[in-house]
Amino acid sequence: MNRIFVLLTLMGLAVFINTQAVDANSHNHTSHAELSEMGRFIHDQMIAYVNKSHIPNAVMAIVTANGETFMKGYGQSSLHNGEPTDPEKHLFRTGSVSKIFAWTAVMQLYERGLVDLDEDINTYLDVEFNHRILYKGDEAPISLRHLLNHTAGFEDVLQNLFSFSPQPALREQLLDMVPARIFPPGEVMAYSNWGTSLTGYIVECVTGLSFEDYVEQYIFEPLGMMSSSFRQPLPDDLKKNFVTAYRWVDGTFMEGHFEYMAAPAGGVSTTARDMLLFLHAQLNGGENEYGRFMDASTLQSMHTNSFSYHPLTAGVAHGLLEWYKNGQRIIWHGGSSTVFDSGFYLLPEAGLGLFFAYSGGSYTGHARIMHKFMDAFFPQKVAHEKDYEPLLAKEIAQLEGFYQQSRMMRTSSDKMLNLVMGSLQLRATSENIIEFSLYDEDYIFEQVVPGVFRRVSEKISYPFGPLDYLVVGKAPNGRTMLIVDGPMTFMKTSWHETPTFAALIFIPSLFLAFTVLLFLNIRLVVKKVRRSMPDFNAETIIINRVMGFHAAAFLLSLILFMVTAQPHPVHQLPKSFFEPNQALDLLISMGLWITGILSVALLVMMIWRVRVTGFRPLPSFIVQGLYTLWAVALVWLLQFYTLIGF
């Protein structure tokens, strides 16, 4: 279990995206001159980004509906051999861009009549996943459409997301960590790597092929994508062209490791050239110069919106996310490992496809470049009428509070990360203005009508869309929900789920534990030096000793947390996230359990002390009472965030 992340602010793990296809004849084709101009613009943006962010290797590529391309490579594929990065030759990991192929595989099976998107997924599975049901109401079946739309209702799973060692077969990976169902199916978008992996496993169950084999036979080979693979590690003929990932650390490039991921959710390695072949087929009704991967009608259906909350916010199209910018509909997917980032963008009306990949950067890098590209080449000329019809009219003061994203943990020891991962504190600063910080950036929204807000702050780096609008809705549990672009919403929490409340328990507990342990040791030393010292009564002595053991267990657990939580300089997460240390994990778990048991013991002893000696002596009673109060509160905190369980 990843308890070590309780003390970390985890980086937002993946950027996620869409693609759209229509018949090529319906596009406004981009001319050769326009393509060259666009290519030069993005090339200049990439050079600026590579230089500013110390990117060791990167690629960018553009393709038009008629198959014209513009590609560039940056940096060196390996600092050992100094070979320039070649967009036609060198492979990059793409993180969640891999999901596009999982969704494509499902739509191919749908086209062949092998699956029904609205059928219970248990119809196709050969194993039963015993999910805990944490939402109120009947246990409704989950369909493939729910998986495609990220509305299956799963909690998030971080365990085994990345590894430096080969992972077991997909079936075993899924069974190793079965998430709880926290939302009714079809009601809340909550991005799910586990749900995507489950989709890939359904492909295996239906076809009898491994996910890797299926994608090779039915997507890569028909489209001529011969430098792409989901296999981990890569086959030898592709491994030789795989770029070495680096990150700029303390004035030098440090080399990263190959990261193993669940194949359907993030396992593909590919070249910019191969991704252009796939993009061209998306723009050209399902085929490119090598062959066809899907009928045009199925592809058009795939690119049709399949879930959205409101016309003002972007939705999802069968696994592919929508993004509206300057009057243009973009369907895209992006992705990240801990050292690679990529972006896959399709502008169907303009007949354009774009791809970015690099190591050692940020998941917002390609999104920022796309914002600039859209402003430069597709500035909105007409202000279209907007549908400001609210979903839920709320007084602005009622919106104030702490919000957690719908992609949350509920049953794992990573639950405390909900306090820092994609969370926000919303403030009402006037009658019509709300403000909050998200992903290290400040946002200001002005109320258009009660329950609908329009962004007025200029600078943005939100990776899932323009974030022009915020719409207030209601979550299935009745709580207020903030709807924005992207595959997640934000849900208002209760007072006891806020970072402030957690800090009110944790910080005093830490201070009291340190103070008590220091006092007891000083008293022991002084007593030995003086050889005589007024002693406490028996009840006080016993409780003091239990307090000492409690403080030692608590502080030792924190020290072990800090030891194991040192981030890897390149991958920026603790090494134990990639290679868990079972011995240390067991020691941390034991320390927390001992802390919890001794907290309960202190409460019982304090009740016993009052019955035997009353409140005398008063000073020691006050100290022991305060310590016990926070010790019991600490037990609640550990239990609420599933660090221990009763």
SEBA-875535 format. One line per field, with one value per residue (C-alpha): residue number from 1; residue in one letter; x, y, z. Coordinates in Angstrom, 2 decimals. Layout:
BEGIN
num [NUM|...]
residu [A|...]
east [X|...]
north [Y|...]
up [Z|...]
END
This chain:
BEGIN
num [1|2|3|4|5|6|7|8|9|10|11|12|13|14|15|16|17|18|19|20|21|22|23|24|25|26|27|28|29|30|31|32|33|34|35|36|37|38|39|40|41|42|43|44|45|46|47|48|49|50|51|52|53|54|55|56|57|58|59|60|61|62|63|64|65|66|67|68|69|70|71|72|73|74|75|76|77|78|79|80|81|82|83|84|85|86|87|88|89|90|91|92|93|94|95|96|97|98|99|100|101|102|103|104|105|106|107|108|109|110|111|112|113|114|115|116|117|118|119|120|121|122|123|124|125|126|127|128|129|130|131|132|133|134|135|136|137|138|139|140|141|142|143|144|145|146|147|148|149|150|151|152|153|154|155|156|157|158|159|160|161|162|163|164|165|166|167|168|169|170|171|172|173|174|175|176|177|178|179|180|181|182|183|184|185|186|187|188|189|190|191|192|193|194|195|196|197|198|199|200|201|202|203|204|205|206|207|208|209|210|211|212|213|214|215|216|217|218|219|220|221|222|223|224|225|226|227|228|229|230|231|232|233|234|235|236|237|238|239|240|241|242|243|244|245|246|247|248|249|250|251|252|253|254|255|256|257|258|259|260|261|262|263|264|265|266|267|268|269|270|271|272|273|274|275|276|277|278|279|280|281|282|283|284|285|286|287|288|289|290|291|292|293|294|295|296|297|298|299|300|301|302|303|304|305|306|307|308|309|310|311|312|313|314|315|316|317|318|319|320|321|322|323|324|325|326|327|328|329|330|331|332|333|334|335|336|337|338|339|340|341|342|343|344|345|346|347|348|349|350|351|352|353|354|355|356|357|358|359|360|361|362|363|364|365|366|367|368|369|370|371|372|373|374|375|376|377|378|379|380|381|382|383|384|385|386|387|388|389|390|391|392|393|394|395|396|397|398|399|400|401|402|403|404|405|406|407|408|409|410|411|412|413|414|415|416|417|418|419|420|421|422|423|424|425|426|427|428|429|430|431|432|433|434|435|436|437|438|439|440|441|442|443|444|445|446|447|448|449|450|451|452|453|454|455|456|457|458|459|460|461|462|463|464|465|466|467|468|469|470|471|472|473|474|475|476|477|478|479|480|481|482|483|484|485|486|487|488|489|490|491|492|493|494|495|496|497|498|499|500|501|502|503|504|505|506|507|508|509|510|511|512|513|514|515|516|517|518|519|520|521|522|523|524|525|526|527|528|529|530|531|532|533|534|535|536|537|538|539|540|541|542|543|544|545|546|547|548|549|550|551|552|553|554|555|556|557|558|559|560|561|562|563|564|565|566|567|568|569|570|571|572|573|574|575|576|577|578|579|580|581|582|583|584|585|586|587|588|589|590|591|592|593|594|595|596|597|598|599|600|601|602|603|604|605|606|607|608|609|610|611|612|613|614|615|616|617|618|619|620|621|622|623|624|625|626|627|628|629|630|631|632|633|634|635|636|637|638|639|640|641|642|643|644|645|646]
residu [M|N|R|I|F|V|L|L|T|L|M|G|L|A|V|F|I|N|T|Q|A|V|D|A|N|S|H|N|H|T|S|H|A|E|L|S|E|M|G|R|F|I|H|D|Q|M|I|A|Y|V|N|K|S|H|I|P|N|A|V|M|A|I|V|T|A|N|G|E|T|F|M|K|G|Y|G|Q|S|S|L|H|N|G|E|P|T|D|P|E|K|H|L|F|R|T|G|S|V|S|K|I|F|A|W|T|A|V|M|Q|L|Y|E|R|G|L|V|D|L|D|E|D|I|N|T|Y|L|D|V|E|F|N|H|R|I|L|Y|K|G|D|E|A|P|I|S|L|R|H|L|L|N|H|T|A|G|F|E|D|V|L|Q|N|L|F|S|F|S|P|Q|P|A|L|R|E|Q|L|L|D|M|V|P|A|R|I|F|P|P|G|E|V|M|A|Y|S|N|W|G|T|S|L|T|G|Y|I|V|E|C|V|T|G|L|S|F|E|D|Y|V|E|Q|Y|I|F|E|P|L|G|M|M|S|S|S|F|R|Q|P|L|P|D|D|L|K|K|N|F|V|T|A|Y|R|W|V|D|G|T|F|M|E|G|H|F|E|Y|M|A|A|P|A|G|G|V|S|T|T|A|R|D|M|L|L|F|L|H|A|Q|L|N|G|G|E|N|E|Y|G|R|F|M|D|A|S|T|L|Q|S|M|H|T|N|S|F|S|Y|H|P|L|T|A|G|V|A|H|G|L|L|E|W|Y|K|N|G|Q|R|I|I|W|H|G|G|S|S|T|V|F|D|S|G|F|Y|L|L|P|E|A|G|L|G|L|F|F|A|Y|S|G|G|S|Y|T|G|H|A|R|I|M|H|K|F|M|D|A|F|F|P|Q|K|V|A|H|E|K|D|Y|E|P|L|L|A|K|E|I|A|Q|L|E|G|F|Y|Q|Q|S|R|M|M|R|T|S|S|D|K|M|L|N|L|V|M|G|S|L|Q|L|R|A|T|S|E|N|I|I|E|F|S|L|Y|D|E|D|Y|I|F|E|Q|V|V|P|G|V|F|R|R|V|S|E|K|I|S|Y|P|F|G|P|L|D|Y|L|V|V|G|K|A|P|N|G|R|T|M|L|I|V|D|G|P|M|T|F|M|K|T|S|W|H|E|T|P|T|F|A|A|L|I|F|I|P|S|L|F|L|A|F|T|V|L|L|F|L|N|I|R|L|V|V|K|K|V|R|R|S|M|P|D|F|N|A|E|T|I|I|I|N|R|V|M|G|F|H|A|A|A|F|L|L|S|L|I|L|F|M|V|T|A|Q|P|H|P|V|H|Q|L|P|K|S|F|F|E|P|N|Q|A|L|D|L|L|I|S|M|G|L|W|I|T|G|I|L|S|V|A|L|L|V|M|M|I|W|R|V|R|V|T|G|F|R|P|L|P|S|F|I|V|Q|G|L|Y|T|L|W|A|V|A|L|V|W|L|L|Q|F|Y|T|L|I|G|F]
east [0.00|1.22|0.95|4.12|2.18|0.25|3.00|3.31|1.51|1.19|1.56|-1.50|-0.93|-2.10|-3.48|-6.28|-7.73|-9.92|-10.03|-12.68|-13.21|-15.58|-15.57|-12.60|-14.76|-16.48|-13.26|-11.98|-8.62|-5.46|-3.23|0.44|1.36|-0.87|0.60|4.12|3.15|1.49|4.47|6.92|4.80|4.68|8.36|9.22|7.02|8.70|12.18|11.22|9.73|12.67|15.18|13.25|12.36|15.60|13.85|16.40|14.38|11.06|9.01|6.13|4.11|1.15|-0.89|-3.68|-6.74|-5.05|-1.99|0.54|2.84|5.22|7.50|10.42|12.66|14.51|17.49|19.15|17.59|20.38|23.03|25.37|25.51|24.43|22.07|19.57|15.95|14.20|10.36|10.18|12.49|12.59|9.96|8.51|6.25|2.89|1.14|-2.63|-2.62|-2.54|-6.19|-7.23|-6.33|-8.37|-11.43|-10.74|-10.57|-13.97|-15.53|-14.10|-15.71|-18.95|-18.71|-18.31|-21.32|-19.24|-20.19|-23.11|-22.05|-25.05|-24.85|-23.72|-19.93|-20.22|-21.67|-18.16|-15.94|-14.64|-13.99|-16.10|-14.64|-16.10|-16.39|-17.51|-20.59|-20.26|-23.02|-26.63|-29.18|-29.50|-26.44|-26.88|-24.91|-21.88|-21.79|-19.00|-20.43|-19.89|-16.27|-15.78|-17.25|-15.40|-18.79|-18.55|-18.27|-14.95|-12.73|-9.20|-6.43|-2.77|-1.36|0.87|0.24|3.96|6.69|10.36|9.79|7.62|4.01|1.89|-0.77|-3.61|-6.10|-3.84|-3.19|-6.91|-7.53|-4.63|-6.48|-10.24|-11.65|-14.84|-17.81|-18.43|-20.89|-23.92|-23.02|-23.65|-23.87|-20.37|-17.27|-14.33|-11.25|-10.16|-6.99|-8.41|-11.59|-9.54|-7.50|-10.75|-11.87|-8.69|-9.32|-12.83|-11.15|-9.02|-12.06|-14.10|-11.32|-9.14|-6.09|-3.87|-4.50|-1.03|-1.69|-5.12|-3.91|-1.02|-3.26|-6.28|-4.91|-1.14|-0.67|-3.62|-2.43|1.27|2.22|5.18|7.16|4.49|4.05|2.28|4.83|6.83|9.75|9.93|10.98|14.67|14.03|12.15|14.15|17.21|15.24|13.66|14.70|16.39|14.36|16.10|15.18|17.18|18.21|20.58|22.20|22.58|20.52|19.78|18.65|15.32|14.11|11.71|8.29|5.96|2.25|-0.99|-0.97|-4.45|-4.15|-0.66|1.63|2.19|5.55|5.42|6.94|5.55|5.39|3.20|0.88|0.48|-0.60|-3.25|-4.29|-4.56|-6.87|-8.98|-9.30|-9.82|-12.83|-10.89|-8.12|-4.71|-2.26|-1.69|-5.21|-8.39|-8.96|-12.66|-15.67|-16.29|-19.76|-18.43|-15.64|-18.08|-20.20|-17.13|-16.40|-19.93|-20.49|-21.52|-21.63|-21.72|-23.17|-23.89|-23.44|-20.92|-18.48|-16.66|-17.80|-16.52|-16.94|-16.65|-13.46|-12.09|-12.34|-13.78|-12.20|-13.84|-11.46|-12.21|-15.27|-13.41|-14.20|-11.05|-11.06|-7.90|-6.06|-2.87|-0.87|1.98|4.19|6.42|9.02|7.27|4.43|2.44|-0.53|-2.76|-5.07|-7.59|-9.37|-11.91|-13.46|-10.06|-8.77|-5.75|-4.08|-1.22|1.03|3.60|5.90|8.88|10.70|11.66|8.91|5.46|2.03|0.88|3.58|1.78|-1.55|0.01|1.38|-2.06|-3.65|-1.18|-1.66|-5.43|-5.24|-2.83|-4.60|-8.20|-9.12|-12.83|-14.35|-18.00|-19.28|-21.74|-24.77|-24.24|-26.75|-26.55|-29.36|-28.21|-28.32|-28.59|-29.17|-27.21|-26.50|-22.86|-22.16|-23.40|-20.64|-17.78|-15.82|-13.37|-13.85|-12.25|-12.14|-14.39|-11.27|-10.74|-9.59|-12.00|-10.81|-7.03|-4.30|-3.84|-7.12|-5.37|-4.07|-7.61|-6.64|-3.95|-4.53|-6.86|-8.51|-9.52|-10.74|-13.45|-13.96|-16.67|-14.92|-17.95|-21.61|-20.72|-17.08|-15.59|-11.91|-9.86|-6.43|-6.05|-2.89|-0.77|-2.75|-5.32|-8.72|-11.37|-14.94|-17.82|-21.40|-23.47|-26.67|-27.04|-25.23|-23.25|-19.87|-17.58|-13.81|-12.46|-8.85|-6.59|-3.66|-4.57|-2.76|-5.65|-4.62|-8.12|-9.55|-10.02|-11.95|-14.03|-17.09|-17.99|-21.48|-22.91|-24.61|-25.58|-23.65|-25.54|-24.98|-26.69|-23.53|-22.69|-20.69|-18.59|-18.63|-15.73|-13.97|-12.32|-12.98|-13.59|-15.82|-15.24|-17.45|-17.93|-16.77|-17.98|-16.08|-14.32|-12.88|-10.93|-7.15|-7.79|-9.56|-6.88|-4.19|-6.03|-5.62|-2.25|-0.15|-1.10|-0.66|2.82|3.72|2.35|4.08|7.43|6.98|5.93|8.77|11.25|9.86|9.93|13.52|14.69|12.98|14.67|18.09|17.53|16.33|19.49|21.73|20.03|19.29|16.16|13.12|9.46|7.64|4.14|1.46|1.15|-1.72|0.13|3.33|1.52|-0.25|3.02|4.70|1.85|2.04|5.77|5.24|2.42|4.59|7.49|5.30|3.70|6.99|8.74|5.97|6.42|10.19|9.73|7.26|9.84|12.61|10.57|8.98|12.13|11.29|13.29|15.09|14.01|10.63|9.63|7.81|9.30|11.24|9.03|6.11|7.86|9.49|7.57|9.63|7.43|9.52|9.34|5.68|5.01|6.92|4.92|1.69|2.68|3.66|0.31|-1.60|0.34|-0.40|-4.10|-4.24|-2.34|-4.66|-7.64|-5.68|-4.99|-8.68|-9.52|-6.72|-7.81|-11.33|-9.78|-7.58|-10.55|-12.43|-9.45|-7.75|-10.12|-8.37|-5.34|-2.66|-4.28|-1.22|-0.51|-4.22|-4.42|-1.36|-2.50|-6.05|-4.94|-2.62|-5.35|-7.85|-5.59|-4.51|-8.14|-8.66|-5.57|-7.11|-10.15|-7.90|-5.94|-9.13|-10.97|-8.10|-7.84|-4.29|-5.64|-8.96|-11.24]
north [0.00|3.51|5.02|6.99|9.45|10.80|13.45|14.25|16.48|14.08|15.53|15.39|12.07|12.23|14.56|12.92|13.60|13.06|12.52|13.04|11.85|12.80|12.15|13.89|15.68|17.69|19.31|22.77|21.54|23.24|24.34|23.52|27.14|27.23|23.95|25.35|28.50|26.48|24.17|27.04|28.59|25.41|24.78|28.17|27.43|24.04|25.56|28.10|25.39|23.01|25.72|27.19|23.86|22.02|19.32|16.66|15.24|16.05|15.76|17.66|16.73|18.00|16.22|17.47|15.61|15.03|13.50|16.33|16.37|18.62|17.01|18.16|16.59|18.37|17.51|14.12|10.68|9.73|11.91|8.93|8.76|12.31|11.19|13.95|13.10|11.88|12.10|9.26|6.91|7.46|6.10|7.92|6.71|8.48|7.71|8.06|8.68|4.87|4.92|6.01|2.54|0.85|2.89|2.21|-1.53|-1.47|0.47|-2.04|-4.87|-2.88|-2.47|-6.24|-6.90|-8.61|-6.21|-4.00|-0.69|-0.69|-4.32|-5.26|-5.76|-9.00|-10.48|-10.36|-10.94|-14.33|-13.18|-11.40|-8.28|-7.87|-4.11|-2.55|-0.41|2.85|4.89|4.80|3.10|-0.03|-1.73|-0.79|-2.65|-1.05|-0.93|-0.42|3.02|3.88|2.76|4.77|7.88|7.49|7.33|3.79|5.29|3.78|5.34|6.15|3.56|4.61|1.26|-0.28|2.67|2.80|0.26|-0.17|-3.94|-5.98|-6.29|-9.45|-10.24|-7.75|-10.00|-10.25|-6.50|-5.81|-8.34|-7.01|-3.79|-3.80|-0.29|0.51|1.90|5.35|6.82|5.32|4.41|7.06|10.08|11.38|11.66|10.40|9.59|6.01|4.20|1.03|1.37|1.71|-1.37|-3.24|-2.18|-3.67|-6.89|-7.09|-6.90|-9.89|-11.86|-11.22|-11.88|-14.47|-12.32|-10.41|-6.68|-6.20|-8.75|-7.36|-3.77|-4.93|-7.04|-4.75|-1.20|-0.93|-3.31|-2.07|1.53|0.83|1.79|-0.55|1.46|1.29|-1.28|-1.92|-4.58|-3.93|-4.23|-3.27|-5.84|-5.57|-4.09|-1.18|-0.88|0.30|3.37|4.17|7.57|7.79|9.88|12.56|15.35|18.48|18.25|20.68|21.86|18.52|15.90|12.79|9.60|7.96|4.37|2.55|2.67|-0.31|0.52|-1.36|-1.61|-0.27|2.69|3.90|1.31|2.38|3.45|5.11|7.58|10.89|9.44|6.54|8.87|10.97|7.82|7.26|10.92|10.90|7.88|9.74|12.67|10.49|8.39|5.53|4.88|6.13|5.22|1.76|0.61|0.97|0.39|1.32|2.17|5.87|5.63|3.91|6.44|9.30|7.72|7.32|11.03|12.02|13.35|10.52|12.35|15.97|17.87|21.19|22.92|25.35|22.64|20.12|16.51|13.15|11.24|7.49|7.87|10.83|14.21|17.31|20.74|23.90|26.74|29.86|28.31|25.12|21.64|19.72|16.05|14.97|12.88|13.59|11.55|11.44|8.98|10.42|11.48|11.46|13.68|13.67|15.31|14.03|16.66|16.48|19.48|17.78|20.92|22.32|18.94|19.02|16.58|17.39|15.30|16.24|14.10|14.81|13.68|15.72|18.34|19.11|17.72|21.30|22.00|20.79|22.20|25.67|25.43|24.38|27.40|29.69|27.82|28.17|31.88|32.47|30.50|30.15|33.38|33.52|36.07|35.83|35.85|32.97|32.98|30.86|28.72|30.10|27.91|26.79|23.23|24.35|27.95|28.64|31.75|32.64|32.55|28.93|27.89|28.80|25.87|23.09|20.88|17.57|16.23|13.32|11.31|10.43|7.62|6.28|2.87|2.85|4.29|7.00|8.63|11.52|12.62|13.84|16.83|17.95|16.28|18.37|20.06|23.71|26.23|28.42|31.95|34.47|37.85|39.94|39.58|38.07|36.97|33.67|32.78|29.61|28.17|24.99|23.34|26.21|28.92|31.44|31.58|34.31|33.72|36.17|35.05|35.26|33.90|32.14|28.82|29.75|31.52|32.85|33.10|36.65|35.92|35.87|33.52|29.82|26.51|24.16|21.01|19.74|22.69|26.48|26.48|29.39|28.40|26.85|25.41|24.47|21.08|18.49|15.28|11.99|12.33|15.74|17.80|20.80|19.92|22.28|21.28|22.38|21.13|17.75|14.25|15.31|17.50|19.00|18.11|20.11|18.34|18.30|20.31|17.22|16.37|19.61|20.09|22.59|20.02|17.40|19.93|20.77|17.14|16.27|19.31|19.39|15.61|15.94|18.77|16.96|13.69|15.42|17.46|14.46|12.30|15.12|15.79|12.14|11.69|14.91|13.88|10.48|12.06|14.60|11.88|9.85|12.86|14.07|10.53|11.85|13.58|13.87|10.99|10.77|8.49|5.03|5.94|8.97|6.95|4.25|6.76|8.66|5.46|4.67|8.25|7.74|4.52|6.20|9.22|6.96|4.81|7.84|9.69|6.55|6.01|9.58|9.17|6.01|7.90|10.59|8.10|6.23|9.36|10.91|11.65|10.19|13.17|12.21|10.53|12.92|10.27|8.13|5.15|2.96|3.93|2.09|-0.64|-1.04|-1.91|-4.46|-4.50|-0.74|-0.72|-3.35|-1.35|1.79|-0.16|-1.68|1.73|3.23|0.29|0.52|4.26|3.55|0.83|2.93|5.88|3.76|2.46|6.04|6.88|3.85|4.69|8.29|7.14|4.72|7.49|9.82|7.04|6.23|9.58|12.18|15.13|15.21|16.24|18.80|19.79|16.19|15.57|18.55|17.41|13.80|14.85|17.06|14.39|11.75|14.05|14.53|10.89|9.81|12.42|11.02|7.55|8.97|10.66|7.47|5.46|8.02|8.12|4.30|4.26|1.83|0.03|-1.39]
up [0.00|-0.78|2.72|2.05|-0.04|2.95|3.32|-0.40|-2.81|-5.70|-9.12|-11.17|-12.93|-16.28|-18.90|-20.85|-24.33|-27.54|-31.24|-33.89|-37.45|-40.22|-43.91|-45.53|-48.07|-45.35|-44.09|-44.78|-46.06|-44.86|-47.74|-48.01|-47.30|-44.23|-42.97|-43.32|-41.44|-38.66|-38.50|-38.17|-35.41|-33.34|-34.10|-32.60|-29.57|-29.09|-29.28|-26.63|-24.41|-24.88|-23.99|-21.07|-19.48|-20.31|-22.35|-23.44|-26.34|-27.96|-31.15|-32.73|-35.80|-37.81|-40.48|-42.74|-43.99|-47.34|-45.70|-45.82|-42.81|-40.88|-38.29|-36.17|-33.54|-30.74|-28.59|-28.59|-28.39|-26.00|-24.42|-24.57|-28.37|-29.20|-31.97|-32.91|-32.11|-35.27|-35.33|-37.87|-36.00|-32.26|-29.86|-26.85|-24.06|-24.27|-20.97|-21.20|-24.96|-24.91|-23.85|-27.34|-28.59|-25.85|-26.83|-30.51|-29.86|-28.14|-31.01|-33.48|-31.51|-31.47|-35.25|-35.65|-33.41|-30.72|-27.92|-26.98|-25.45|-23.10|-21.93|-18.42|-18.65|-16.65|-19.85|-21.31|-18.26|-17.16|-13.59|-11.00|-9.44|-5.97|-5.71|-2.46|-3.05|-1.14|-2.72|-1.55|-3.78|-5.86|-7.34|-11.01|-13.71|-15.36|-19.15|-21.67|-22.37|-18.71|-18.98|-22.18|-20.56|-17.23|-15.52|-14.12|-10.63|-9.50|-6.88|-8.06|-7.75|-7.45|-6.43|-9.15|-11.47|-12.34|-11.76|-12.59|-12.87|-15.27|-14.10|-14.08|-16.66|-17.00|-15.18|-12.13|-12.14|-12.02|-9.26|-7.18|-6.40|-6.98|-6.44|-4.61|-6.51|-5.06|-7.58|-9.33|-12.95|-15.57|-13.26|-12.45|-14.63|-12.58|-14.67|-14.10|-15.14|-13.59|-15.66|-18.85|-17.95|-17.35|-20.83|-22.24|-20.37|-21.85|-25.27|-24.22|-22.98|-26.13|-28.67|-26.93|-27.76|-25.39|-25.55|-27.05|-29.80|-30.59|-31.07|-33.25|-35.52|-35.80|-35.44|-35.88|-38.82|-40.94|-40.56|-41.12|-37.56|-37.45|-34.88|-32.17|-29.42|-26.13|-25.20|-22.04|-22.30|-25.95|-28.59|-29.49|-32.94|-31.37|-28.16|-30.10|-31.25|-27.89|-26.54|-23.18|-20.76|-18.69|-16.31|-15.57|-11.92|-10.19|-13.41|-15.15|-16.98|-14.92|-16.65|-15.86|-15.81|-18.12|-16.47|-16.66|-16.72|-17.25|-21.05|-21.94|-19.57|-20.45|-22.03|-25.64|-27.05|-30.47|-32.92|-34.11|-37.62|-36.49|-34.60|-37.74|-39.60|-36.94|-36.98|-40.77|-40.64|-38.07|-40.47|-43.53|-42.60|-40.97|-43.52|-44.51|-47.29|-45.74|-44.99|-42.95|-39.24|-38.90|-41.03|-41.46|-39.91|-36.77|-36.50|-36.78|-34.05|-31.89|-32.23|-31.28|-27.79|-25.47|-22.12|-20.98|-18.05|-19.72|-23.13|-21.61|-20.49|-22.63|-22.45|-23.62|-26.89|-26.20|-24.18|-26.12|-24.45|-26.05|-25.88|-27.22|-28.03|-30.06|-31.66|-32.66|-31.38|-30.54|-29.63|-27.96|-25.44|-23.60|-21.20|-18.76|-17.04|-14.32|-16.90|-20.32|-21.55|-24.78|-26.47|-29.30|-30.85|-33.67|-35.22|-37.51|-38.98|-39.91|-41.10|-38.79|-36.41|-34.04|-31.81|-29.18|-27.04|-24.81|-21.69|-18.65|-18.97|-17.63|-18.50|-19.14|-21.73|-24.86|-23.62|-23.29|-26.84|-28.12|-26.43|-28.24|-31.53|-31.39|-30.55|-33.44|-36.19|-35.02|-33.25|-32.61|-34.98|-33.89|-30.34|-30.33|-28.06|-24.98|-23.11|-19.57|-18.25|-14.77|-13.52|-9.91|-8.84|-5.66|-3.65|-4.14|-0.38|-0.27|-2.65|-0.34|1.02|0.27|-2.82|-3.80|-7.32|-8.29|-9.08|-5.45|-3.18|-0.58|0.66|0.15|2.35|-0.29|0.78|2.51|-0.91|-1.60|0.55|-1.88|-5.27|-7.43|-4.45|-4.17|-1.61|-3.12|-1.82|-2.65|-2.85|-3.83|-4.76|-8.17|-7.96|-6.80|-6.63|-6.09|-6.79|-8.85|-10.18|-8.82|-10.60|-9.41|-11.10|-10.93|-12.14|-12.50|-12.05|-15.26|-13.73|-10.36|-10.78|-13.93|-13.87|-16.61|-16.17|-16.06|-15.08|-18.13|-17.61|-17.46|-17.62|-16.94|-18.84|-19.72|-21.60|-21.67|-18.37|-19.66|-17.63|-14.30|-13.77|-10.38|-10.10|-7.53|-6.86|-6.32|-2.59|-2.64|-2.21|-4.36|-7.48|-9.61|-13.29|-15.51|-18.64|-18.36|-17.07|-13.48|-11.37|-7.93|-4.97|-1.80|1.32|4.91|7.52|8.86|5.40|5.01|5.33|8.13|10.28|9.59|10.56|13.81|14.80|13.29|14.22|17.96|18.11|16.66|19.04|22.10|21.20|20.78|23.98|26.09|24.83|25.47|28.96|30.02|28.85|30.50|33.73|33.57|33.11|35.90|38.25|37.63|38.16|41.35|42.55|44.23|42.82|43.82|42.20|40.78|42.11|40.58|38.25|36.87|36.36|34.39|32.17|31.61|30.44|28.05|26.75|26.18|24.21|22.26|21.38|20.36|18.11|16.47|15.87|14.66|12.09|10.85|10.61|8.54|6.35|5.72|5.03|2.44|0.96|-0.44|-4.09|-6.95|-8.56|-12.10|-11.59|-8.77|-6.75|-3.98|-5.24|-3.04|-5.30|-8.14|-6.04|-2.75|0.32|2.07|5.24|5.76|4.78|7.45|10.07|9.24|9.44|12.80|14.15|13.19|14.66|17.92|17.97|17.55|20.20|22.74|22.04|23.05|26.05|27.18|27.08|29.22|31.67|32.03|32.92|35.42|36.90|37.46|39.23|41.48|42.23|40.84|39.19|41.53|40.95|38.65|36.50|35.45|34.88|32.50|30.55|30.37|29.53|26.64|25.32|25.51|23.79|20.79|20.82|20.45|17.73|16.00|16.02|14.28|11.70|11.01|10.71|8.56|6.08|6.15|7.50|10.07|10.04|12.69]
END
